Every structure is written in C-alpha cells, then in structure tokens.
Amino acid sequence: MKIKNIFLTGASGKVGRALLPELMAAGYRVRALEFEETLESKATEILKGDLRDPSLAKKALQDMDAVIHMANCKENRELFLDTNIKGTFQLLDETMRCKHIKQFIQAGSDARAGIFFNPRPYPIDENFPHAAYPGYYAFSKVLEEVMCEQYRIQYQTPITVLRFSWVHEKDDFLCHITLKEPNFGVPIWKELAKTAKQKSFFEKKEDGVAKLVHPGGKPGVRHIVGIKDVVQGVMKSIGNPAAIGHAFAITGPSAFSYDVAAEYAAKKLNLPVVEFELEGFHDFSHNISKPRSLLGYDPQYDIFKIIDEGIAFRKAGGKHQEIKYIG
Ligand SMILES: NC(=O)c1ccc[n+]([C@@H]2O[C@H](COP(=O)([O-])OP(=O)(O)OC[C@H]3O[C@@H](n4cnc5c(N)ncnc54)[C@H](O)[C@@H]3O)[C@@H](O)[C@H]2O)c1
C-alpha cells in the first residue's frame, strides 16, 4: 500500500505535535489541519479549518492518500456532538465517497472500555466490547469507533483504530504521582487525604509521592503510554496493510503497580511515599500481543523510563504545559 499524502487533524494537539515532525521526517507530504492554535512545527501544507464545518472534508481530503484523525474536544457537553461525532462522520463520509483514501487512522482510547472505573478482564484485549466509563469524552470515543466500524462494514472503508492509553510526555507522570501542583490526571490526591498525616502534606505544602492502594492495602495497577510509543504505533500503522480493518491497543510495554512506581520516583526525587486508599479503582492491564504481532509495535517506555525522562525534563528547566485532558 503506497501512501504519500496524509491529511492530519489535531496537528497542534498533544499527540499531533509529536507525530507531525516524525511524519515529515519519514518523507510524507502532510496537510495539517490548523484550528485555534498555531502549529509549532513544519507541515507540507497547512489547512486552516474547523471539524464542525461541513465543507471542510472535501477540501481536506482532496489529493490525499490517508487520513490520520487526531482532533477532538475533550469533556464538553456543548461541543462533543458537533466536533467529535459530526466531525468524524464528515471525514468518514468523504473518505467513502472520494475512493482515493487508502487508510483512515482513527485515534481511539482505552476509555471506550471503561477501564479504571469498572472491573475488567485482566489483562484486557481488543475484543472486549465497548463499555465506556461515565462522561461525554468516553462516550465520544465509543461513538467515533462505532462510526468507523460501520463505514468498514457498510462500505469497506479502510479503517485502522489505534486505542491509546493515557498519554504521557515530559514530566506528566511526575505531575500525576507527586502531591504538589500542577496535578495531572485522576485521582487528585488532596481529595483522598483522610488522615492527619496525609492532610499535613497539603496544609504545609510539602511534597511527597503518592501510592494508590485499594482498601486493605493492595497497590493499584494501571497501564499508561509514553508519547514516543504512541508515535511509534502510528508510524507502524500508516501504510501497513496488516493494520487495515483492525483496532489496536497502543500502550506501554507493561502496566505499572503504584507501589513500584512510587518507590522508584520517591528515591529519585528524595521524597517520602504517601499512601492513599481509593475504593472503586479497578486495576487494568492491556494485552498488547496484537499490535506486537501484526504491526511490529515494540513500546519502549515503561514506568521507569517515563519517570527518568520526567526528571531529565525538569532538570533541563522544562516547564509543564497547560493540561487539557485530565487522563
Ligand atoms: N491525550 C491522551 O491521554 C489520549 C488518550 C487516549 C486517546 N487520546 C486520543 O488521541 C487524540 C489526540 O489527543 P490529544 O491528547 O492530542 O488531544 P489535544 O486535546 O491535545 O488536541 C486536540 C486537537 O484537536 C483540535 N481540535 C479541537 N476542536 C477542533 C475543531 N473543532 N476543529 C479542528 N480541530 C479541532 C485542537 O486544535 C487540537 O489540535 C484524540 O482523539 C484523543 O481522544 C488521547
């Protein structure tokens, strides 16, 4: 399958920002959709536009061989139907009509399986049915995938769905696991502080490293992904005939246990470990044998590497960016 010209949405977003330079370096011609934020890196062509505009898809897909659809809005009741659902529909429908698109890569999410909020098979794999956790964002991720599935079934549209886990870059994970702000993701440790010892960290503005445990003390287990592995997942999928018609879990090489992550980060940061109990957190781990075997996906960013890169980022004076997706 020969792909040269790619229409990329969400090019200024978290994943798009990391992906665009890799696509360019690999020699693709990229038409990047620019919405409200100016693109940081070079694209072959910039198309300014809004997914909600019904005339966008026709212009955007003209002369293209593939679509990589990364744009969407997050938790937003007012916007999600027009941006995520109608926006994706318009791109899929134009793909079906124009016939020259050889691959449509849809950014999916493990939110579609309701991980974390609900007990799930351990490990979970791609065959688990859609069953999102509460919220319009997770609802979007299911509806986007259902539309993709139907275009594949009804019109043989060449779909690839890449279901990312919670994506980490820079010092995201340190912002998550340490007590001081900025916070990244859920849970918010301050909200779980019950004992005087736990509360004193926040009262005295002292930092620590959180260890999430279930009632009774068993550490929580979670599976996240480093942004470079996300980019690798997309790069291994684009133009790959083995990727057509499939959904893949694009996540880290292994799940992490909060006790292991907390001990490791605490030692590196010279901070104490503080235990927080959370009822209703459900451990999850993804089986990634499908992307490994079909795509040759070989993720590199385990929790130790994610922590090490976060520390290196801070040491180099890096500042955390505004957080849009709470994870
Ligand atoms: N970040 C994560 O942890 C994560 C996890 C799983 C799945 N995903 C999925 O990956 C994809 C990319 O996520 P991200 O974190 O890069 O998102 P992001 O919020 O950082 O970026 C979203 C992009 O969509 C664009 N956009 C929003 N509304 C638009 C509109 N009306 N018209 C055109 N463009 C519009 C924004 O300009 C931005 O470039 C999304 O589909 C997301 O659901 C992300």
PDBQT file of the ligand as one rigid body, heavy atoms in Angstrom, charges set to zero:
ROOT
HETATM    1  N1  LIG A 401      -4.007  12.534  25.462  1.00  0.00    +0.000 N 
HETATM    2  C1  LIG A 401      -4.393  11.335  25.900  1.00  0.00    +0.000 C 
HETATM    3  O1  LIG A 401      -4.061  10.902  27.010  1.00  0.00    +0.000 OA
HETATM    4  C2  LIG A 401      -5.223  10.461  24.996  1.00  0.00    +0.000 A 
HETATM    5  C3  LIG A 401      -5.538   9.164  25.440  1.00  0.00    +0.000 A 
HETATM    6  C4  LIG A 401      -6.302   8.343  24.636  1.00  0.00    +0.000 A 
HETATM    7  C5  LIG A 401      -6.751   8.790  23.419  1.00  0.00    +0.000 A 
HETATM    8  N2  LIG A 401      -6.451  10.055  23.010  1.00  0.00    +0.000 N 
HETATM    9  C6  LIG A 401      -6.986  10.499  21.719  1.00  0.00    +0.000 C 
HETATM   10  O2  LIG A 401      -5.930  10.929  20.889  1.00  0.00    +0.000 OA
HETATM   11  C7  LIG A 401      -6.373  12.011  20.062  1.00  0.00    +0.000 C 
HETATM   12  C8  LIG A 401      -5.421  13.176  20.239  1.00  0.00    +0.000 C 
HETATM   13  O3  LIG A 401      -5.463  13.550  21.590  1.00  0.00    +0.000 OA
HETATM   14  P1  LIG A 401      -4.600  14.754  22.153  1.00  0.00    +0.000 P 
HETATM   15  O4  LIG A 401      -4.307  14.451  23.575  1.00  0.00    +0.000 OA
HETATM   16  O5  LIG A 401      -3.510  15.065  21.203  1.00  0.00    +0.000 OA
HETATM   17  O6  LIG A 401      -5.681  15.917  22.134  1.00  0.00    +0.000 OA
HETATM   18  P2  LIG A 401      -5.460  17.507  22.352  1.00  0.00    +0.000 P 
HETATM   19  O7  LIG A 401      -6.646  17.974  23.142  1.00  0.00    +0.000 OA
HETATM   20  O8  LIG A 401      -4.116  17.797  22.869  1.00  0.00    +0.000 OA
HETATM   21  O9  LIG A 401      -5.578  18.058  20.884  1.00  0.00    +0.000 OA
HETATM   22  C9  LIG A 401      -6.807  18.084  20.230  1.00  0.00    +0.000 C 
HETATM   23  C10 LIG A 401      -6.629  18.725  18.886  1.00  0.00    +0.000 C 
HETATM   24  O10 LIG A 401      -7.917  18.819  18.268  1.00  0.00    +0.000 OA
HETATM   25  C11 LIG A 401      -8.032  20.109  17.693  1.00  0.00    +0.000 C 
HETATM   26  N3  LIG A 401      -9.447  20.480  17.626  1.00  0.00    +0.000 N 
HETATM   27  C12 LIG A 401     -10.326  20.615  18.653  1.00  0.00    +0.000 A 
HETATM   28  N4  LIG A 401     -11.503  21.053  18.178  1.00  0.00    +0.000 NA
HETATM   29  C13 LIG A 401     -11.374  21.149  16.839  1.00  0.00    +0.000 A 
HETATM   30  C14 LIG A 401     -12.248  21.573  15.792  1.00  0.00    +0.000 A 
HETATM   31  N5  LIG A 401     -13.498  21.951  16.035  1.00  0.00    +0.000 N 
HETATM   32  N6  LIG A 401     -11.780  21.572  14.530  1.00  0.00    +0.000 NA
HETATM   33  C15 LIG A 401     -10.491  21.206  14.258  1.00  0.00    +0.000 A 
HETATM   34  N7  LIG A 401      -9.626  20.814  15.207  1.00  0.00    +0.000 NA
HETATM   35  C16 LIG A 401     -10.058  20.796  16.471  1.00  0.00    +0.000 A 
HETATM   36  C17 LIG A 401      -7.238  21.025  18.619  1.00  0.00    +0.000 C 
HETATM   37  O11 LIG A 401      -6.881  22.220  17.940  1.00  0.00    +0.000 OA
HETATM   38  C18 LIG A 401      -6.032  20.133  18.926  1.00  0.00    +0.000 C 
HETATM   39  O12 LIG A 401      -5.081  20.239  17.889  1.00  0.00    +0.000 OA
HETATM   40  C19 LIG A 401      -7.812  12.291  20.469  1.00  0.00    +0.000 C 
HETATM   41  O13 LIG A 401      -8.695  11.617  19.617  1.00  0.00    +0.000 OA
HETATM   42  C20 LIG A 401      -7.901  11.688  21.855  1.00  0.00    +0.000 C 
HETATM   43  O14 LIG A 401      -9.225  11.288  22.178  1.00  0.00    +0.000 OA
HETATM   44  C21 LIG A 401      -5.683  10.901  23.765  1.00  0.00    +0.000 A 
ENDROOT
TORSDOF 0
